[in-house]
Amino acid sequence: MADPQTGVHATSEITSPILRVLSVQVDEARVAKAFDSAYRDLGKRVNVRGFRPGKAPRSVLQKLYGPSLAEDIERALVAETLPAAVDQTGIEPIAEPSIEAEAPVMGAAFSYTAKIEVRPEIELPDLNGLSAEQPAASVADDAVDSELERLRERRSNLVEETPDVDLATGHFATIDYVGRIDGEGFEGGSAQGVTLEIGSNQFIPGFEDQLVGAAIGDDREVRVTFPEDYGAEHLAGKEAVFAVHIAGVKRREVPELDDEFAKGLGEFETLAELRDRIGADLLAAAERESRQALRKSLLDGLLGRFDFPVPPGLVERRLGSRLEMAHRELHQSFPEDELHAQLGRWREEWRPDAERDVREELVLDAVGAAQGFEASDEAVDAKLEELARDQGIDPQRLRKAYEEGGMRQALSASLVRDQAFDWLAEQAEIREISNS
């Protein structure tokens, strides 16, 4: 019998540890209201010949638009009633349900089924004898010097070389080039005013090597073969000839490494202070990497002790997030068709890692629930403050973005997983290993 308040009656069936099938019936009265609302809205939107706007009879609208409108009514009824059906059965969906339904009919109840993925109930194994390895967090002796050199390079200037200087590794050449395959030009094979760092391997293997020794104003013929795995399939494995003109040559001029250089970064008075900060940052990064390695080692051991089903919807959602991020980062660097093909390959390549991520989260959630861990509002706010500092943005702005985007709950869950991991590490025997 349908709930008199919602007009919905729902029952559920367990078909697997991660799947429930929800059978839903919507009573005639609610179906009738959906039809009335749909035809009322339709009458306001469409113009029917022979009738004033909004005055076409429902019988005429039904004859003209009935079949297509039934699909809209079906979608509307499902969207309106599924939350009530889920509440009735106590199911907690973790992915978008799959719906099967026939078109609703005026004067009859409407029925549909929803296949809903749920979290598996995880029974944790015995944790006795759990062990893991953790690399020592350390900073190599020359790591600070290497980072200082990178800083100098980033703050360097490019200075024009004199015409008598030959092009060498480390130089920046301004080049014009025209590429041909079997005597014919090809898309993307020609450009003017391109800056190329010799030795950066930015171009096809062998291209830069054949420019070494050239001077400003020289013309070179460069012969290369596109790699077999080149992103553009129509060029992969093909031999090409490029006519290259050297329009200019520059060298990188780096600043002196002294107190003035440190002051120029805006936060330091001396080079020693800069060195200390770099050392501290590198150590913090090493500690994060060490903790991440410990997490993998520890969870390898735990996940190896038992198995449980993983909802495909969670894996797809995680995979989709990674692919969407990759698309945002790369869409300006590659033609859309090439990027689309690469994303398709990554979808399969990344699937095992996505499933592993989901398994880790599910087992840590189970540990957190078993131990009664919670993330207080104060802890979530403190984490948001930390994230804001790291990102250099206003904490209030970040807090608002998390709340409006529904991300605060996800952050809370992440903090609980951190507690669960720390607790597991306390139970385990941790062996420190060299990171060399």
C-alpha positions as CSV (number, residue, x, y, z in Angstrom):
1,M,0.0,0.0,0.0
2,A,1.3,3.4,-1.0
3,D,2.3,6.0,1.7
4,P,-0.7,8.4,1.8
5,Q,1.6,11.4,2.1
6,T,3.9,10.6,-0.8
7,G,1.7,8.2,-2.9
8,V,4.8,5.9,-3.1
9,H,5.1,2.3,-2.1
10,A,8.6,0.7,-2.2
11,T,10.1,-2.7,-1.4
12,S,13.7,-3.8,-1.8
13,E,15.5,-7.0,-2.6
14,I,19.1,-7.9,-1.8
15,T,20.6,-9.3,-5.0
16,S,24.3,-9.1,-3.9
17,P,26.4,-7.6,-1.1
18,I,26.6,-4.4,-3.1
19,L,23.3,-4.3,-5.0
20,R,19.7,-3.7,-4.0
21,V,16.8,-3.8,-6.4
22,L,14.1,-1.3,-5.4
23,S,10.5,-2.0,-6.7
24,V,8.5,1.2,-6.6
25,Q,4.8,1.8,-7.3
26,V,3.4,5.3,-7.6
27,D,-0.4,5.6,-7.0
28,E,-2.9,6.8,-9.6
29,A,-3.5,10.1,-7.9
30,R,0.1,11.1,-8.1
31,V,0.4,10.0,-11.7
32,A,-2.7,12.0,-12.6
33,K,-1.1,15.1,-11.0
34,A,2.1,14.5,-13.0
35,F,0.1,14.4,-16.2
36,D,-1.9,17.5,-15.3
37,S,1.2,19.4,-14.5
38,A,3.0,18.3,-17.7
39,Y,0.1,19.3,-20.0
40,R,-0.4,22.6,-18.2
41,D,3.3,23.5,-18.7
42,L,3.2,22.2,-22.3
43,G,0.2,24.4,-23.0
44,K,2.0,27.5,-21.9
45,R,5.1,26.7,-24.1
46,V,3.7,25.6,-27.4
47,N,1.6,27.4,-30.1
48,V,-1.0,25.3,-31.8
49,R,-2.5,26.5,-35.1
50,G,-6.1,27.6,-34.7
51,F,-5.8,28.3,-31.0
52,R,-4.7,31.3,-29.0
53,P,-1.5,30.8,-27.0
54,G,-2.2,28.7,-23.9
55,K,-5.7,27.9,-25.0
56,A,-5.2,24.6,-27.0
57,P,-7.4,21.8,-25.4
58,R,-5.6,18.9,-23.7
59,S,-7.1,16.4,-26.1
60,V,-5.3,18.3,-29.0
61,L,-2.0,18.5,-27.0
62,Q,-2.3,14.8,-26.2
63,K,-2.7,13.9,-29.9
64,L,0.2,16.1,-31.0
65,Y,2.7,15.5,-28.1
66,G,1.4,12.5,-26.1
67,P,4.2,10.0,-26.9
68,S,7.1,12.4,-26.3
69,L,5.5,13.9,-23.2
70,A,5.1,10.4,-21.7
71,E,8.9,10.1,-21.6
72,D,9.2,13.5,-19.8
73,I,6.5,12.4,-17.3
74,E,8.3,9.2,-16.6
75,R,11.6,11.0,-15.9
76,A,9.8,13.5,-13.7
77,L,7.9,10.8,-11.7
78,V,11.1,8.9,-11.1
79,A,13.0,12.0,-10.0
80,E,10.2,13.1,-7.7
81,T,9.5,9.7,-6.1
82,L,12.8,7.9,-5.9
83,P,14.0,9.8,-2.8
84,A,10.8,8.8,-0.9
85,A,11.2,5.2,-2.0
86,V,14.8,5.1,-0.8
87,D,13.8,6.6,2.5
88,Q,11.1,3.9,2.9
89,T,13.5,1.1,2.5
90,G,16.5,2.6,4.4
91,I,18.9,2.1,1.5
92,E,21.9,4.3,1.3
93,P,22.9,4.6,-2.4
94,I,26.6,5.3,-3.2
95,A,26.1,5.8,-7.0
96,E,23.5,6.9,-9.5
97,P,20.8,4.2,-9.7
98,S,19.9,2.4,-12.9
99,I,16.2,2.7,-13.7
100,E,13.9,0.4,-15.6
101,A,10.4,1.6,-16.3
102,E,7.5,1.5,-18.8
103,A,5.8,4.7,-19.9
104,P,3.2,5.9,-17.4
105,V,-0.4,5.7,-18.4
106,M,-3.2,8.2,-17.3
107,G,-5.6,6.5,-14.9
108,A,-3.2,3.8,-13.7
109,A,-0.5,3.4,-11.2
110,F,3.1,3.8,-12.4
111,S,5.8,1.2,-11.5
112,Y,9.5,1.1,-12.0
113,T,12.6,-0.7,-10.6
114,A,15.8,0.9,-9.5
115,K,19.1,-1.0,-9.2
116,I,21.1,0.7,-6.5
117,E,24.7,0.1,-5.5
118,V,25.4,0.2,-1.7
119,R,28.5,-0.1,0.4
120,P,29.6,-3.6,1.2
121,E,29.4,-4.7,4.9
122,I,33.1,-5.3,5.6
123,E,34.0,-7.7,8.3
124,L,37.6,-6.9,9.3
125,P,40.1,-9.7,9.6
126,D,42.3,-10.4,12.6
127,L,45.0,-7.7,12.8
128,N,47.5,-9.8,14.8
129,G,50.9,-9.9,13.2
130,L,50.2,-7.0,10.8
131,S,53.4,-5.5,9.6
132,A,54.6,-2.8,7.2
133,E,57.7,-1.0,5.9
134,Q,58.4,2.7,6.0
135,P,61.3,4.5,4.2
136,A,63.3,6.8,6.4
137,A,62.4,10.5,5.8
138,S,65.7,12.2,4.9
139,V,67.1,14.9,2.6
140,A,70.1,14.2,0.4
141,D,73.2,16.3,1.1
142,D,73.1,18.0,-2.3
143,A,69.3,18.4,-2.4
144,V,69.3,21.9,-1.1
145,D,71.9,23.0,-3.6
146,S,70.0,21.4,-6.4
147,E,66.8,23.2,-5.4
148,L,68.7,26.5,-5.2
149,E,70.0,26.0,-8.7
150,R,66.4,25.4,-9.9
151,L,65.4,28.6,-8.2
152,R,68.2,30.5,-10.0
153,E,67.1,29.1,-13.3
154,R,63.5,30.2,-12.7
155,R,64.7,33.7,-12.0
156,S,67.1,33.9,-14.9
157,N,67.0,36.0,-18.0
158,L,67.5,35.1,-21.6
159,V,70.3,37.1,-23.2
160,E,70.9,37.4,-26.9
161,E,74.1,35.7,-28.1
162,T,76.4,37.4,-30.6
163,P,76.2,36.2,-34.3
164,D,79.6,34.4,-34.0
165,V,78.4,32.0,-31.3
166,D,77.5,28.5,-32.4
167,L,74.3,26.8,-31.1
168,A,75.0,24.4,-28.2
169,T,73.2,22.4,-25.5
170,G,71.6,24.8,-23.1
171,H,71.0,27.5,-25.7
172,F,67.6,28.8,-26.6
173,A,67.1,28.9,-30.4
174,T,64.4,30.9,-32.1
175,I,63.6,28.8,-35.2
176,D,61.3,28.7,-38.3
177,Y,60.7,25.3,-39.8
178,V,58.8,23.5,-42.5
179,G,58.3,19.8,-42.3
180,R,57.5,17.4,-45.1
181,I,56.8,13.6,-45.4
182,D,57.4,12.2,-48.8
183,G,57.7,15.7,-50.1
184,E,54.3,16.8,-48.8
185,G,53.6,19.2,-45.9
186,F,51.5,17.9,-43.0
187,E,49.3,19.5,-40.3
188,G,51.4,20.9,-37.4
189,G,54.6,20.4,-39.3
190,S,55.4,24.1,-39.9
191,A,55.8,27.1,-37.6
192,Q,57.6,30.4,-37.2
193,G,59.3,32.0,-34.2
194,V,59.4,28.9,-32.1
195,T,61.7,29.0,-29.0
196,L,63.5,25.7,-28.5
197,E,65.9,24.9,-25.6
198,I,68.6,22.7,-27.1
199,G,68.9,19.5,-25.1
200,S,65.5,19.7,-23.5
201,N,64.2,16.9,-25.8
202,Q,61.1,19.0,-26.4
203,F,61.0,18.0,-30.1
204,I,61.2,14.6,-31.8
205,P,64.3,12.6,-30.8
206,G,67.2,13.6,-33.0
207,F,65.8,17.0,-34.0
208,E,67.7,19.2,-31.6
209,D,71.0,17.3,-32.0
210,Q,71.1,18.2,-35.7
211,L,70.9,21.9,-34.8
212,V,74.0,21.9,-32.6
213,G,76.8,23.9,-34.2
214,A,74.5,26.2,-36.3
215,A,74.8,30.0,-36.1
216,I,72.3,32.8,-36.3
217,G,71.0,33.0,-39.9
218,D,72.0,29.4,-40.8
219,D,69.6,26.9,-42.5
220,R,69.7,23.3,-41.6
221,E,68.0,20.2,-43.0
222,V,66.9,17.9,-40.2
223,R,65.9,14.3,-40.9
224,V,63.9,12.5,-38.1
225,T,61.6,9.6,-37.7
226,F,58.4,10.0,-35.6
227,P,58.3,7.4,-32.7
228,E,56.0,4.4,-33.3
229,D,53.9,5.4,-30.3
230,Y,53.6,9.0,-31.4
231,G,50.2,10.6,-30.3
232,A,49.1,11.4,-33.8
233,E,48.6,8.0,-35.5
234,H,49.0,9.3,-39.0
235,L,52.5,10.4,-38.2
236,A,53.7,7.5,-36.1
237,G,56.7,5.7,-37.5
238,K,57.0,8.1,-40.5
239,E,60.2,9.7,-41.7
240,A,60.2,13.5,-42.0
241,V,62.5,16.2,-43.4
242,F,62.4,19.6,-41.8
243,A,63.9,22.8,-43.3
244,V,65.0,24.8,-40.3
245,H,66.1,28.4,-40.2
246,I,68.0,29.7,-37.1
247,A,66.5,33.2,-36.5
248,G,68.1,33.8,-33.1
249,V,70.2,32.3,-30.2
250,K,69.9,33.2,-26.5
251,R,71.7,32.0,-23.4
252,R,70.3,31.7,-19.9
253,E,71.9,34.2,-17.5
254,V,71.4,33.3,-13.9
255,P,71.7,35.6,-10.8
256,E,74.5,35.3,-8.3
257,L,73.7,33.0,-5.3
258,D,74.0,35.5,-2.4
259,D,72.0,37.4,0.2
260,E,70.6,39.7,-2.5
261,F,69.2,36.8,-4.4
262,A,67.5,35.6,-1.2
263,K,66.1,39.0,-0.5
264,G,64.7,39.1,-4.0
265,L,62.4,36.2,-3.1
266,G,60.6,38.5,-0.7
267,E,60.7,36.4,2.5
268,F,64.3,36.2,3.5
269,E,67.1,38.5,4.6
270,T,70.0,36.1,4.0
271,L,71.0,33.1,1.9
272,A,71.3,31.1,5.0
273,E,67.6,31.7,5.9
274,L,66.7,30.6,2.4
275,R,68.7,27.4,2.7
276,D,67.0,26.6,6.0
277,R,63.6,27.1,4.5
278,I,64.4,24.9,1.5
279,G,65.8,22.2,3.8
280,A,62.6,22.3,6.0
281,D,60.3,22.1,2.9
282,L,62.3,19.2,1.4
283,L,62.2,17.3,4.7
284,A,58.4,17.9,5.0
285,A,58.0,16.5,1.5
286,A,60.1,13.5,2.4
287,E,58.0,12.9,5.4
288,R,54.8,13.0,3.3
289,E,56.3,10.5,0.9
290,S,57.4,8.3,3.7
291,R,53.9,8.3,5.2
292,Q,52.4,7.5,1.8
293,A,54.8,4.6,1.3
294,L,53.9,3.3,4.8
295,R,50.2,3.6,4.0
296,K,50.6,1.5,0.8
297,S,52.7,-1.1,2.6
298,L,50.3,-1.3,5.5
299,L,47.2,-1.5,3.4
300,D,48.9,-4.1,1.1
301,G,49.2,-6.3,4.1
302,L,45.7,-5.7,5.4
303,L,44.0,-6.0,2.0
304,G,45.9,-9.2,1.4
305,R,44.2,-10.9,4.4
306,F,40.6,-10.8,3.0
307,D,38.5,-9.8,0.1
308,F,35.2,-7.9,-0.4
309,P,33.3,-6.7,-3.5
310,V,33.8,-3.2,-4.7
311,P,30.8,-1.2,-6.1
312,P,31.6,-0.5,-9.8
313,G,29.9,2.9,-9.5
314,L,32.4,4.1,-6.9
315,V,35.3,3.0,-9.2
316,E,33.7,4.8,-12.1
317,R,33.2,7.9,-10.1
318,R,36.9,7.9,-9.0
319,L,38.1,7.1,-12.5
320,G,35.9,9.9,-13.9
321,S,37.3,12.4,-11.5
322,R,40.9,11.6,-12.5
323,L,40.0,11.7,-16.3
324,E,38.2,15.0,-15.9
325,M,41.2,16.5,-14.1
326,A,43.5,15.2,-16.9
327,H,41.2,16.7,-19.5
328,R,41.2,20.1,-17.8
329,E,45.0,20.1,-17.6
330,L,45.7,18.9,-21.1
331,H,42.9,20.2,-23.3
332,Q,44.9,23.2,-24.5
333,S,48.0,21.2,-25.2
334,F,46.6,18.5,-27.6
335,P,44.0,18.4,-30.4
336,E,40.6,17.2,-29.0
337,D,40.5,14.0,-31.0
338,E,44.0,12.9,-29.9
339,L,43.2,13.8,-26.2
340,H,39.9,11.9,-26.4
341,A,41.7,8.8,-27.7
342,Q,44.4,9.1,-25.0
343,L,41.7,9.5,-22.3
344,G,40.1,6.3,-23.6
345,R,43.4,4.5,-23.1
346,W,43.9,5.9,-19.7
347,R,40.4,4.9,-18.6
348,E,41.5,1.3,-18.9
349,E,45.0,1.8,-17.7
350,W,44.0,3.7,-14.6
351,R,41.1,1.4,-13.6
352,P,43.1,-0.9,-11.4
353,D,44.5,2.1,-9.4
354,A,41.0,3.6,-9.1
355,E,39.7,0.3,-7.7
356,R,42.6,0.1,-5.3
357,D,41.9,3.7,-4.1
358,V,38.2,2.7,-3.5
359,R,39.3,-0.5,-1.6
360,E,41.6,1.5,0.6
361,E,38.9,4.0,1.5
362,L,36.3,1.3,2.1
363,V,38.5,-0.6,4.5
364,L,39.6,2.6,6.3
365,D,36.0,3.6,6.6
366,A,35.3,0.2,8.2
367,V,38.2,0.6,10.6
368,G,37.0,4.1,11.5
369,A,33.4,2.9,12.1
370,A,34.6,-0.1,14.2
371,Q,36.7,2.2,16.4
372,G,34.1,4.9,16.6
373,F,36.3,7.6,15.1
374,E,34.8,11.0,14.2
375,A,36.0,14.3,12.8
376,S,34.8,17.2,14.9
377,D,33.8,20.5,13.4
378,E,36.9,22.0,15.0
379,A,39.1,19.5,13.3
380,V,37.5,20.1,9.9
381,D,37.9,23.9,10.3
382,A,41.5,23.4,11.3
383,K,42.1,21.3,8.2
384,L,40.5,24.0,6.0
385,E,42.8,26.6,7.6
386,E,45.8,24.5,6.7
387,L,44.6,24.0,3.1
388,A,44.0,27.7,2.8
389,R,47.5,28.5,4.0
390,D,49.0,25.9,1.6
391,Q,47.0,27.3,-1.4
392,G,47.5,30.9,-0.4
393,I,43.8,31.8,-0.3
394,D,41.5,33.3,2.2
395,P,40.3,30.7,4.8
396,Q,36.7,32.1,4.8
397,R,36.5,31.9,1.0
398,L,37.7,28.2,1.1
399,R,35.3,27.3,3.9
400,K,32.4,28.8,1.9
401,A,33.5,26.9,-1.3
402,Y,33.6,23.6,0.6
403,E,30.2,24.2,2.2
404,E,28.5,25.3,-1.0
405,G,30.1,22.5,-3.0
406,G,29.1,19.8,-0.5
407,M,32.8,19.0,0.0
408,R,32.9,19.5,3.8
409,Q,31.5,16.0,4.4
410,A,34.1,14.5,2.1
411,L,36.9,16.3,4.0
412,S,35.4,15.0,7.3
413,A,35.5,11.5,5.9
414,S,39.1,11.9,4.9
415,L,40.1,13.0,8.4
416,V,38.4,9.9,9.8
417,R,40.4,7.7,7.4
418,D,43.6,9.4,8.6
419,Q,42.6,8.5,12.2
420,A,41.9,4.9,11.1
421,F,45.3,4.7,9.3
422,D,47.1,6.1,12.4
423,W,45.4,3.5,14.6
424,L,46.3,0.7,12.2
425,A,49.9,1.9,12.2
426,E,49.9,1.7,16.0
427,Q,48.8,-1.9,15.9
428,A,51.3,-3.0,13.3
429,E,55.0,-3.7,13.5
430,I,56.7,-1.0,11.4
431,R,60.2,-1.7,10.0
432,E,62.1,1.4,8.8
433,I,64.1,0.9,5.6
434,S,66.6,3.0,3.7
435,N,65.1,5.2,1.0
436,S,68.2,5.0,-1.2
